[in-house]
Amino acid sequence: MDRSVSWRAGFVAVAMTIMMTVGAAAQQTGGSGSPSVPDAPAPTAPAPMSGIKEQISPGIGMPALPNPDDAAQKPTPGAPKGATMQSSGSGLDSVQKAPPELPPPGQGNQAVVTTLRTYTNFVIVPVTVKDNKGNLVAGLTFRNFQVFENGQRQALRLFTVDPAPLSIAFVIDQSLTQDVMAKVNNSLGAIQGALTPYDEVAVFTYNNGAQEATGFTGAQSHRLEAVLAITKATGRQEGVPVNSGPLAGCSISANGNCTDPNLQVGRSAGGTQFMMLPKEIHTLNDAILMAGTSLARRPPGRRRLIYVVSDGKEYGSKATTKEVIKYLQTNQIAVYATLVGDSARYIEGYLSRFHLPFQMNDNILLKYAQATGGSLDSERSVNGIEKSYMHIAEEARTQYTLGYISHEPLIDGKYRTIEVRVDRPNVDVTAKPGYYPTAQYFH
């Protein structure tokens, strides 16, 4: 019994000691009977995407952007010129402080028209980017582009990759030789296959003077098909001219002068004893000007371009090349062309770009394409000409559309240079090199 009592007394003493220790700890923690529990970590907001300061709401766009004139800066002195530049990281810097307007898919052209009506000094620059193999480069964003006007960088206010409906003035050269003209005639049926129902086409022809075959009509209409069929011509005969000897005379004469319609009557044709060689007439400048005048009346939001199928020869036009190029640059019209005949040959085509004194211009289409942001294809076969319709239509439709507000005065009539740079190596950038400001499109 003594051992049992002593064991119970020891157990009670140990229990009392534990209770006293727990009570003291409770008093130190605030008097409550349970120890404190640490708080869980507070939730944090996710980091913004790619460092973009202004978020874009789908279907609404983004808030008004700051005036780019306040943030404009000139490029670094000594920076290399060309199609490439150093990457700017996120694409936002002291000039491009906020991203441009990024319209939802399918609404890019509507955004262009809306902005044109809001800002009279808003400039649209269609840009084509190709790799070193001539393939179109897709997937670029506004961060990959920089635009300079008169050497001063501009902040982009609009960027879209939506395909634009095309307004095409199709110009057919009927002064080609018979063999080349036959190839062009056989290829005309493939034009409609390269276009969509949203496009529109007008057809013009020229030989000794320019003519309008039809005004703008639907690209898939039967009317266009019929007009292309009736514009087929035989071309000119490629023979050796004779100006002396028994074969040089003509059977019909009037007052001692030859009345052959292929020769100029009077002084330059000579008399009955001697005749001057007839001169070839290729009124390409007049045809492009007539097509450009028709295109200038098309509504904004459509991509305006002149498509020429010719060898590029020019002689006898009333309008000069310089005057026509200025008109195209003022009205935002690009010239594309498929070179045929002599200009499509490998060596001869390159030499035809140079003008010899006292001779006709063998190929002036290169000047038009470079001055307006277009391109050229050289084809010698019917299959090649048909494929060029598809290539050029695809290139003109799938372009990057850049928009900015010019820092220059609204309308001063002076030529403004444009340079577009892309931060990708080994790419070829095609864009119009400049423009003349005009307010005739703004309402």
Contacts in CASP RR format, 6 or more apart in sequence:
PFRMAT RR
TARGET T0000
AUTHOR 0000-0000-0000
METHOD contacts of the structure
MODEL  1
MDRSVSWRAGFVAVAMTIMMTVGAAAQQTGGSGSPSVPDAPAPTAPAPMS
GIKEQISPGIGMPALPNPDDAAQKPTPGAPKGATMQSSGSGLDSVQKAPP
ELPPPGQGNQAVVTTLRTYTNFVIVPVTVKDNKGNLVAGLTFRNFQVFEN
GQRQALRLFTVDPAPLSIAFVIDQSLTQDVMAKVNNSLGAIQGALTPYDE
VAVFTYNNGAQEATGFTGAQSHRLEAVLAITKATGRQEGVPVNSGPLAGC
SISANGNCTDPNLQVGRSAGGTQFMMLPKEIHTLNDAILMAGTSLARRPP
GRRRLIYVVSDGKEYGSKATTKEVIKYLQTNQIAVYATLVGDSARYIEGY
LSRFHLPFQMNDNILLKYAQATGGSLDSERSVNGIEKSYMHIAEEARTQY
TLGYISHEPLIDGKYRTIEVRVDRPNVDVTAKPGYYPTAQYFH
23 33 0 8 1.000
25 35 0 8 1.000
26 32 0 8 1.000
26 33 0 8 1.000
26 34 0 8 1.000
29 35 0 8 1.000
29 36 0 8 1.000
48 55 0 8 1.000
49 55 0 8 1.000
50 90 0 8 1.000
51 90 0 8 1.000
51 92 0 8 1.000
52 90 0 8 1.000
52 92 0 8 1.000
52 99 0 8 1.000
53 92 0 8 1.000
53 97 0 8 1.000
53 98 0 8 1.000
54 62 0 8 1.000
54 63 0 8 1.000
54 98 0 8 1.000
54 99 0 8 1.000
55 62 0 8 1.000
56 62 0 8 1.000
56 99 0 8 1.000
56 102 0 8 1.000
58 104 0 8 1.000
59 104 0 8 1.000
61 101 0 8 1.000
61 102 0 8 1.000
61 103 0 8 1.000
62 98 0 8 1.000
62 99 0 8 1.000
62 101 0 8 1.000
62 102 0 8 1.000
65 97 0 8 1.000
65 98 0 8 1.000
65 100 0 8 1.000
65 101 0 8 1.000
65 155 0 8 1.000
65 157 0 8 1.000
66 97 0 8 1.000
66 98 0 8 1.000
67 405 0 8 1.000
68 95 0 8 1.000
68 154 0 8 1.000
68 155 0 8 1.000
68 157 0 8 1.000
68 404 0 8 1.000
68 405 0 8 1.000
68 407 0 8 1.000
69 405 0 8 1.000
69 407 0 8 1.000
71 94 0 8 1.000
71 95 0 8 1.000
71 97 0 8 1.000
71 155 0 8 1.000
72 95 0 8 1.000
72 152 0 8 1.000
72 153 0 8 1.000
72 154 0 8 1.000
72 155 0 8 1.000
72 407 0 8 1.000
73 94 0 8 1.000
73 95 0 8 1.000
73 152 0 8 1.000
73 153 0 8 1.000
74 151 0 8 1.000
74 152 0 8 1.000
74 153 0 8 1.000
75 148 0 8 1.000
75 151 0 8 1.000
75 152 0 8 1.000
75 153 0 8 1.000
79 85 0 8 1.000
81 419 0 8 1.000
82 419 0 8 1.000
82 421 0 8 1.000
82 429 0 8 1.000
83 420 0 8 1.000
83 421 0 8 1.000
83 422 0 8 1.000
83 427 0 8 1.000
83 428 0 8 1.000
83 429 0 8 1.000
84 421 0 8 1.000
84 422 0 8 1.000
84 423 0 8 1.000
84 424 0 8 1.000
84 425 0 8 1.000
84 427 0 8 1.000
85 146 0 8 1.000
85 421 0 8 1.000
85 422 0 8 1.000
85 423 0 8 1.000
86 423 0 8 1.000
87 423 0 8 1.000
88 96 0 8 1.000
88 143 0 8 1.000
88 146 0 8 1.000
88 423 0 8 1.000
89 143 0 8 1.000
90 143 0 8 1.000
91 142 0 8 1.000
91 143 0 8 1.000
92 98 0 8 1.000
92 99 0 8 1.000
92 143 0 8 1.000
95 153 0 8 1.000
95 154 0 8 1.000
95 155 0 8 1.000
96 142 0 8 1.000
96 155 0 8 1.000
96 156 0 8 1.000
97 155 0 8 1.000
99 142 0 8 1.000
100 142 0 8 1.000
100 155 0 8 1.000
100 156 0 8 1.000
100 157 0 8 1.000
100 158 0 8 1.000
100 159 0 8 1.000
100 403 0 8 1.000
101 111 0 8 1.000
101 115 0 8 1.000
101 157 0 8 1.000
101 158 0 8 1.000
101 159 0 8 1.000
102 142 0 8 1.000
102 159 0 8 1.000
102 160 0 8 1.000
103 110 0 8 1.000
103 111 0 8 1.000
103 158 0 8 1.000
103 160 0 8 1.000
103 162 0 8 1.000
105 162 0 8 1.000
106 162 0 8 1.000
107 162 0 8 1.000
108 160 0 8 1.000
108 162 0 8 1.000
108 401 0 8 1.000
109 160 0 8 1.000
109 162 0 8 1.000
109 164 0 8 1.000
109 165 0 8 1.000
109 301 0 8 1.000
111 158 0 8 1.000
111 160 0 8 1.000
112 124 0 8 1.000
112 158 0 8 1.000
112 160 0 8 1.000
112 300 0 8 1.000
112 301 0 8 1.000
112 401 0 8 1.000
113 300 0 8 1.000
113 301 0 8 1.000
115 122 0 8 1.000
115 157 0 8 1.000
115 158 0 8 1.000
115 403 0 8 1.000
116 122 0 8 1.000
116 124 0 8 1.000
116 300 0 8 1.000
116 301 0 8 1.000
116 441 0 8 1.000
116 442 0 8 1.000
117 442 0 8 1.000
117 443 0 8 1.000
119 405 0 8 1.000
120 410 0 8 1.000
120 411 0 8 1.000
120 439 0 8 1.000
120 442 0 8 1.000
121 405 0 8 1.000
121 406 0 8 1.000
121 408 0 8 1.000
121 409 0 8 1.000
121 410 0 8 1.000
121 437 0 8 1.000
122 157 0 8 1.000
122 403 0 8 1.000
122 404 0 8 1.000
122 405 0 8 1.000
122 406 0 8 1.000
123 149 0 8 1.000
123 154 0 8 1.000
123 403 0 8 1.000
123 404 0 8 1.000
123 405 0 8 1.000
123 406 0 8 1.000
123 418 0 8 1.000
123 435 0 8 1.000
124 158 0 8 1.000
124 332 0 8 1.000
124 401 0 8 1.000
124 402 0 8 1.000
124 403 0 8 1.000
125 147 0 8 1.000
125 401 0 8 1.000
125 402 0 8 1.000
125 403 0 8 1.000
125 404 0 8 1.000
125 418 0 8 1.000
125 420 0 8 1.000
125 431 0 8 1.000
125 432 0 8 1.000
126 164 0 8 1.000
126 303 0 8 1.000
126 334 0 8 1.000
126 399 0 8 1.000
126 400 0 8 1.000
126 401 0 8 1.000
126 402 0 8 1.000
126 431 0 8 1.000
126 432 0 8 1.000
127 145 0 8 1.000
127 399 0 8 1.000
127 400 0 8 1.000
127 401 0 8 1.000
127 402 0 8 1.000
127 420 0 8 1.000
127 429 0 8 1.000
127 430 0 8 1.000
127 431 0 8 1.000
128 136 0 8 1.000
128 375 0 8 1.000
128 395 0 8 1.000
128 399 0 8 1.000
128 400 0 8 1.000
128 429 0 8 1.000
128 430 0 8 1.000
128 431 0 8 1.000
129 136 0 8 1.000
129 137 0 8 1.000
129 140 0 8 1.000
129 400 0 8 1.000
129 422 0 8 1.000
129 424 0 8 1.000
129 427 0 8 1.000
129 428 0 8 1.000
129 429 0 8 1.000
129 430 0 8 1.000
130 136 0 8 1.000
130 137 0 8 1.000
130 427 0 8 1.000
130 428 0 8 1.000
130 430 0 8 1.000
131 137 0 8 1.000
131 426 0 8 1.000
131 427 0 8 1.000
131 428 0 8 1.000
132 426 0 8 1.000
132 427 0 8 1.000
132 428 0 8 1.000
134 428 0 8 1.000
136 394 0 8 1.000
136 395 0 8 1.000
136 398 0 8 1.000
137 424 0 8 1.000
137 427 0 8 1.000
138 398 0 8 1.000
139 161 0 8 1.000
140 400 0 8 1.000
140 422 0 8 1.000
140 424 0 8 1.000
141 159 0 8 1.000
142 156 0 8 1.000
142 159 0 8 1.000
142 402 0 8 1.000
143 423 0 8 1.000
144 422 0 8 1.000
144 423 0 8 1.000
144 424 0 8 1.000
145 156 0 8 1.000
145 159 0 8 1.000
145 400 0 8 1.000
145 402 0 8 1.000
145 420 0 8 1.000
145 421 0 8 1.000
145 422 0 8 1.000
146 153 0 8 1.000
146 420 0 8 1.000
146 421 0 8 1.000
146 422 0 8 1.000
146 423 0 8 1.000
147 153 0 8 1.000
147 154 0 8 1.000
147 156 0 8 1.000
147 402 0 8 1.000
147 403 0 8 1.000
147 404 0 8 1.000
147 418 0 8 1.000
147 419 0 8 1.000
147 420 0 8 1.000
147 421 0 8 1.000
148 154 0 8 1.000
148 418 0 8 1.000
148 419 0 8 1.000
148 420 0 8 1.000
148 421 0 8 1.000
149 404 0 8 1.000
149 406 0 8 1.000
149 407 0 8 1.000
149 408 0 8 1.000
149 416 0 8 1.000
149 417 0 8 1.000
149 418 0 8 1.000
150 408 0 8 1.000
150 416 0 8 1.000
150 417 0 8 1.000
151 417 0 8 1.000
151 419 0 8 1.000
152 407 0 8 1.000
154 404 0 8 1.000
154 405 0 8 1.000
154 406 0 8 1.000
154 407 0 8 1.000
155 404 0 8 1.000
155 405 0 8 1.000
156 402 0 8 1.000
156 403 0 8 1.000
156 404 0 8 1.000
157 403 0 8 1.000
157 404 0 8 1.000
157 405 0 8 1.000
158 401 0 8 1.000
158 402 0 8 1.000
158 403 0 8 1.000
158 404 0 8 1.000
159 400 0 8 1.000
159 401 0 8 1.000
159 402 0 8 1.000
159 403 0 8 1.000
160 401 0 8 1.000
161 398 0 8 1.000
161 400 0 8 1.000
161 401 0 8 1.000
162 401 0 8 1.000
163 397 0 8 1.000
163 398 0 8 1.000
164 301 0 8 1.000
164 302 0 8 1.000
164 303 0 8 1.000
164 397 0 8 1.000
164 399 0 8 1.000
164 401 0 8 1.000
165 196 0 8 1.000
165 198 0 8 1.000
165 199 0 8 1.000
165 200 0 8 1.000
165 301 0 8 1.000
165 302 0 8 1.000
165 303 0 8 1.000
166 195 0 8 1.000
166 198 0 8 1.000
166 199 0 8 1.000
166 200 0 8 1.000
166 219 0 8 1.000
166 302 0 8 1.000
166 303 0 8 1.000
166 305 0 8 1.000
166 393 0 8 1.000
166 396 0 8 1.000
166 397 0 8 1.000
167 199 0 8 1.000
167 200 0 8 1.000
167 216 0 8 1.000
167 295 0 8 1.000
167 298 0 8 1.000
167 302 0 8 1.000
167 303 0 8 1.000
167 304 0 8 1.000
167 305 0 8 1.000
168 195 0 8 1.000
168 199 0 8 1.000
168 200 0 8 1.000
168 201 0 8 1.000
168 202 0 8 1.000
168 219 0 8 1.000
168 305 0 8 1.000
168 306 0 8 1.000
168 307 0 8 1.000
169 201 0 8 1.000
169 202 0 8 1.000
169 204 0 8 1.000
169 291 0 8 1.000
169 292 0 8 1.000
169 294 0 8 1.000
169 295 0 8 1.000
169 305 0 8 1.000
169 306 0 8 1.000
169 307 0 8 1.000
170 191 0 8 1.000
170 201 0 8 1.000
170 202 0 8 1.000
170 203 0 8 1.000
170 204 0 8 1.000
170 307 0 8 1.000
170 309 0 8 1.000
171 204 0 8 1.000
171 205 0 8 1.000
171 206 0 8 1.000
171 287 0 8 1.000
171 288 0 8 1.000
171 291 0 8 1.000
171 306 0 8 1.000
171 307 0 8 1.000
171 308 0 8 1.000
171 309 0 8 1.000
171 310 0 8 1.000
172 184 0 8 1.000
172 188 0 8 1.000
172 203 0 8 1.000
172 204 0 8 1.000
172 205 0 8 1.000
172 206 0 8 1.000
172 231 0 8 1.000
172 309 0 8 1.000
172 310 0 8 1.000
173 184 0 8 1.000
173 205 0 8 1.000
173 206 0 8 1.000
173 207 0 8 1.000
173 282 0 8 1.000
173 284 0 8 1.000
173 308 0 8 1.000
173 309 0 8 1.000
173 310 0 8 1.000
173 311 0 8 1.000
173 312 0 8 1.000
173 340 0 8 1.000
174 181 0 8 1.000
174 205 0 8 1.000
174 206 0 8 1.000
174 207 0 8 1.000
174 231 0 8 1.000
174 233 0 8 1.000
174 235 0 8 1.000
175 206 0 8 1.000
175 207 0 8 1.000
175 208 0 8 1.000
175 235 0 8 1.000
175 236 0 8 1.000
175 280 0 8 1.000
175 281 0 8 1.000
175 282 0 8 1.000
175 313 0 8 1.000
176 184 0 8 1.000
176 235 0 8 1.000
176 236 0 8 1.000
176 310 0 8 1.000
176 311 0 8 1.000
176 340 0 8 1.000
176 341 0 8 1.000
177 235 0 8 1.000
177 236 0 8 1.000
177 237 0 8 1.000
177 238 0 8 1.000
177 341 0 8 1.000
178 234 0 8 1.000
178 235 0 8 1.000
178 236 0 8 1.000
178 237 0 8 1.000
178 238 0 8 1.000
179 238 0 8 1.000
180 311 0 8 1.000
180 340 0 8 1.000
180 341 0 8 1.000
181 233 0 8 1.000
181 234 0 8 1.000
181 235 0 8 1.000
183 340 0 8 1.000
183 380 0 8 1.000
183 381 0 8 1.000
183 382 0 8 1.000
183 385 0 8 1.000
184 309 0 8 1.000
184 340 0 8 1.000
184 385 0 8 1.000
185 232 0 8 1.000
185 233 0 8 1.000
186 382 0 8 1.000
187 382 0 8 1.000
187 384 0 8 1.000
187 385 0 8 1.000
187 386 0 8 1.000
187 389 0 8 1.000
188 228 0 8 1.000
188 229 0 8 1.000
188 231 0 8 1.000
188 232 0 8 1.000
189 225 0 8 1.000
189 228 0 8 1.000
190 385 0 8 1.000
190 386 0 8 1.000
190 389 0 8 1.000
190 390 0 8 1.000
191 201 0 8 1.000
191 224 0 8 1.000
191 228 0 8 1.000
191 389 0 8 1.000
192 219 0 8 1.000
192 220 0 8 1.000
192 224 0 8 1.000
192 225 0 8 1.000
193 389 0 8 1.000
193 390 0 8 1.000
194 389 0 8 1.000
194 390 0 8 1.000
194 392 0 8 1.000
194 393 0 8 1.000
194 394 0 8 1.000
195 201 0 8 1.000
195 219 0 8 1.000
195 220 0 8 1.000
195 393 0 8 1.000
196 219 0 8 1.000
196 220 0 8 1.000
197 218 0 8 1.000
197 219 0 8 1.000
197 220 0 8 1.000
198 219 0 8 1.000
199 218 0 8 1.000
199 219 0 8 1.000
200 216 0 8 1.000
200 217 0 8 1.000
200 218 0 8 1.000
200 219 0 8 1.000
200 298 0 8 1.000
200 302 0 8 1.000
201 216 0 8 1.000
201 217 0 8 1.000
201 218 0 8 1.000
201 219 0 8 1.000
201 224 0 8 1.000
202 212 0 8 1.000
202 214 0 8 1.000
202 215 0 8 1.000
202 216 0 8 1.000
202 217 0 8 1.000
202 291 0 8 1.000
202 294 0 8 1.000
202 295 0 8 1.000
203 212 0 8 1.000
203 213 0 8 1.000
203 214 0 8 1.000
203 215 0 8 1.000
203 224 0 8 1.000
203 227 0 8 1.000
203 228 0 8 1.000
203 231 0 8 1.000
204 210 0 8 1.000
204 211 0 8 1.000
204 212 0 8 1.000
204 213 0 8 1.000
204 287 0 8 1.000
204 290 0 8 1.000
204 291 0 8 1.000
204 294 0 8 1.000
205 211 0 8 1.000
205 213 0 8 1.000
205 231 0 8 1.000
205 233 0 8 1.000
205 287 0 8 1.000
206 282 0 8 1.000
206 283 0 8 1.000
206 284 0 8 1.000
206 286 0 8 1.000
206 287 0 8 1.000
207 233 0 8 1.000
207 281 0 8 1.000
207 282 0 8 1.000
207 283 0 8 1.000
208 281 0 8 1.000
208 283 0 8 1.000
209 281 0 8 1.000
209 283 0 8 1.000
209 286 0 8 1.000
209 287 0 8 1.000
210 283 0 8 1.000
210 286 0 8 1.000
210 287 0 8 1.000
210 289 0 8 1.000
210 290 0 8 1.000
212 290 0 8 1.000
212 294 0 8 1.000
213 227 0 8 1.000
213 230 0 8 1.000
213 231 0 8 1.000
214 223 0 8 1.000
214 224 0 8 1.000
214 227 0 8 1.000
215 294 0 8 1.000
216 294 0 8 1.000
216 298 0 8 1.000
217 223 0 8 1.000
217 224 0 8 1.000
217 227 0 8 1.000
218 224 0 8 1.000
236 280 0 8 1.000
241 277 0 8 1.000
241 278 0 8 1.000
242 248 0 8 1.000
243 274 0 8 1.000
243 275 0 8 1.000
243 276 0 8 1.000
243 277 0 8 1.000
244 274 0 8 1.000
244 275 0 8 1.000
248 275 0 8 1.000
249 258 0 8 1.000
249 272 0 8 1.000
249 275 0 8 1.000
250 258 0 8 1.000
250 259 0 8 1.000
250 260 0 8 1.000
250 263 0 8 1.000
250 275 0 8 1.000
252 258 0 8 1.000
252 259 0 8 1.000
252 260 0 8 1.000
253 259 0 8 1.000
253 272 0 8 1.000
254 265 0 8 1.000
256 271 0 8 1.000
256 272 0 8 1.000
257 265 0 8 1.000
257 266 0 8 1.000
257 269 0 8 1.000
257 270 0 8 1.000
257 271 0 8 1.000
257 272 0 8 1.000
258 265 0 8 1.000
258 269 0 8 1.000
258 270 0 8 1.000
258 271 0 8 1.000
258 272 0 8 1.000
258 275 0 8 1.000
259 265 0 8 1.000
260 269 0 8 1.000
262 278 0 8 1.000
263 269 0 8 1.000
263 275 0 8 1.000
263 276 0 8 1.000
263 278 0 8 1.000
264 276 0 8 1.000
264 278 0 8 1.000
264 279 0 8 1.000
268 276 0 8 1.000
269 275 0 8 1.000
269 276 0 8 1.000
270 276 0 8 1.000
279 315 0 8 1.000
280 313 0 8 1.000
280 315 0 8 1.000
280 360 0 8 1.000
281 315 0 8 1.000
281 316 0 8 1.000
282 312 0 8 1.000
282 313 0 8 1.000
282 314 0 8 1.000
282 315 0 8 1.000
282 316 0 8 1.000
282 360 0 8 1.000
283 314 0 8 1.000
283 315 0 8 1.000
283 316 0 8 1.000
283 317 0 8 1.000
283 318 0 8 1.000
284 308 0 8 1.000
284 310 0 8 1.000
284 312 0 8 1.000
284 313 0 8 1.000
284 314 0 8 1.000
284 317 0 8 1.000
284 364 0 8 1.000
284 365 0 8 1.000
285 314 0 8 1.000
285 317 0 8 1.000
285 318 0 8 1.000
285 319 0 8 1.000
285 320 0 8 1.000
285 321 0 8 1.000
285 324 0 8 1.000
285 364 0 8 1.000
286 317 0 8 1.000
286 318 0 8 1.000
286 319 0 8 1.000
287 308 0 8 1.000
288 306 0 8 1.000
288 308 0 8 1.000
288 324 0 8 1.000
288 328 0 8 1.000
288 335 0 8 1.000
288 368 0 8 1.000
289 319 0 8 1.000
289 323 0 8 1.000
289 324 0 8 1.000
289 327 0 8 1.000
291 306 0 8 1.000
292 304 0 8 1.000
292 306 0 8 1.000
292 327 0 8 1.000
292 328 0 8 1.000
292 331 0 8 1.000
292 333 0 8 1.000
293 327 0 8 1.000
295 304 0 8 1.000
295 305 0 8 1.000
295 306 0 8 1.000
295 331 0 8 1.000
295 333 0 8 1.000
296 304 0 8 1.000
296 327 0 8 1.000
296 331 0 8 1.000
296 333 0 8 1.000
298 304 0 8 1.000
300 441 0 8 1.000
303 334 0 8 1.000
303 396 0 8 1.000
303 397 0 8 1.000
303 399 0 8 1.000
304 331 0 8 1.000
304 332 0 8 1.000
304 333 0 8 1.000
304 334 0 8 1.000
305 333 0 8 1.000
305 334 0 8 1.000
305 335 0 8 1.000
305 336 0 8 1.000
305 374 0 8 1.000
305 396 0 8 1.000
306 328 0 8 1.000
306 333 0 8 1.000
306 334 0 8 1.000
306 335 0 8 1.000
306 336 0 8 1.000
307 336 0 8 1.000
307 337 0 8 1.000
307 338 0 8 1.000
307 392 0 8 1.000
308 335 0 8 1.000
308 336 0 8 1.000
308 337 0 8 1.000
308 338 0 8 1.000
308 365 0 8 1.000
308 368 0 8 1.000
309 337 0 8 1.000
309 338 0 8 1.000
309 340 0 8 1.000
309 385 0 8 1.000
310 337 0 8 1.000
310 339 0 8 1.000
310 340 0 8 1.000
310 365 0 8 1.000
311 339 0 8 1.000
311 340 0 8 1.000
311 341 0 8 1.000
311 342 0 8 1.000
311 343 0 8 1.000
311 344 0 8 1.000
311 352 0 8 1.000
311 362 0 8 1.000
311 363 0 8 1.000
312 337 0 8 1.000
312 339 0 8 1.000
312 343 0 8 1.000
312 352 0 8 1.000
312 361 0 8 1.000
312 362 0 8 1.000
312 363 0 8 1.000
312 364 0 8 1.000
312 365 0 8 1.000
313 343 0 8 1.000
313 360 0 8 1.000
313 361 0 8 1.000
313 362 0 8 1.000
313 363 0 8 1.000
314 321 0 8 1.000
314 360 0 8 1.000
314 361 0 8 1.000
314 364 0 8 1.000
315 360 0 8 1.000
315 361 0 8 1.000
321 361 0 8 1.000
321 364 0 8 1.000
321 367 0 8 1.000
321 368 0 8 1.000
324 368 0 8 1.000
325 367 0 8 1.000
325 368 0 8 1.000
325 371 0 8 1.000
325 372 0 8 1.000
326 436 0 8 1.000
328 334 0 8 1.000
328 335 0 8 1.000
328 368 0 8 1.000
328 371 0 8 1.000
328 372 0 8 1.000
329 371 0 8 1.000
329 372 0 8 1.000
329 415 0 8 1.000
329 432 0 8 1.000
329 434 0 8 1.000
329 435 0 8 1.000
329 436 0 8 1.000
330 435 0 8 1.000
330 436 0 8 1.000
330 438 0 8 1.000
331 438 0 8 1.000
332 435 0 8 1.000
332 441 0 8 1.000
333 372 0 8 1.000
334 372 0 8 1.000
334 373 0 8 1.000
334 374 0 8 1.000
334 396 0 8 1.000
334 432 0 8 1.000
335 365 0 8 1.000
335 368 0 8 1.000
335 369 0 8 1.000
335 371 0 8 1.000
335 372 0 8 1.000
335 373 0 8 1.000
335 374 0 8 1.000
336 369 0 8 1.000
336 374 0 8 1.000
336 375 0 8 1.000
336 376 0 8 1.000
336 392 0 8 1.000
336 395 0 8 1.000
336 396 0 8 1.000
337 365 0 8 1.000
337 368 0 8 1.000
337 369 0 8 1.000
337 376 0 8 1.000
337 377 0 8 1.000
338 376 0 8 1.000
338 377 0 8 1.000
338 378 0 8 1.000
338 379 0 8 1.000
338 385 0 8 1.000
338 388 0 8 1.000
338 389 0 8 1.000
338 392 0 8 1.000
339 349 0 8 1.000
339 363 0 8 1.000
339 365 0 8 1.000
339 376 0 8 1.000
339 377 0 8 1.000
339 378 0 8 1.000
339 379 0 8 1.000
340 379 0 8 1.000
340 380 0 8 1.000
340 385 0 8 1.000
341 380 0 8 1.000
342 348 0 8 1.000
342 349 0 8 1.000
342 352 0 8 1.000
342 362 0 8 1.000
343 349 0 8 1.000
343 352 0 8 1.000
343 362 0 8 1.000
343 363 0 8 1.000
343 365 0 8 1.000
343 378 0 8 1.000
344 378 0 8 1.000
344 379 0 8 1.000
344 380 0 8 1.000
345 380 0 8 1.000
349 363 0 8 1.000
349 378 0 8 1.000
351 362 0 8 1.000
352 362 0 8 1.000
352 363 0 8 1.000
353 362 0 8 1.000
353 363 0 8 1.000
353 366 0 8 1.000
354 362 0 8 1.000
355 361 0 8 1.000
355 362 0 8 1.000
365 376 0 8 1.000
366 376 0 8 1.000
369 375 0 8 1.000
369 376 0 8 1.000
370 433 0 8 1.000
371 432 0 8 1.000
371 433 0 8 1.000
372 432 0 8 1.000
373 430 0 8 1.000
373 431 0 8 1.000
373 432 0 8 1.000
373 433 0 8 1.000
374 430 0 8 1.000
375 392 0 8 1.000
375 395 0 8 1.000
375 430 0 8 1.000
377 388 0 8 1.000
377 391 0 8 1.000
377 392 0 8 1.000
379 385 0 8 1.000
379 387 0 8 1.000
379 388 0 8 1.000
402 420 0 8 1.000
406 416 0 8 1.000
406 437 0 8 1.000
408 414 0 8 1.000
408 416 0 8 1.000
408 437 0 8 1.000
410 437 0 8 1.000
410 439 0 8 1.000
411 437 0 8 1.000
411 438 0 8 1.000
411 439 0 8 1.000
412 437 0 8 1.000
413 436 0 8 1.000
413 437 0 8 1.000
413 438 0 8 1.000
414 436 0 8 1.000
414 437 0 8 1.000
415 434 0 8 1.000
415 435 0 8 1.000
415 436 0 8 1.000
416 434 0 8 1.000
416 435 0 8 1.000
416 436 0 8 1.000
416 437 0 8 1.000
417 433 0 8 1.000
417 434 0 8 1.000
418 431 0 8 1.000
418 432 0 8 1.000
418 433 0 8 1.000
418 434 0 8 1.000
418 435 0 8 1.000
419 433 0 8 1.000
420 429 0 8 1.000
420 431 0 8 1.000
421 429 0 8 1.000
422 429 0 8 1.000
END
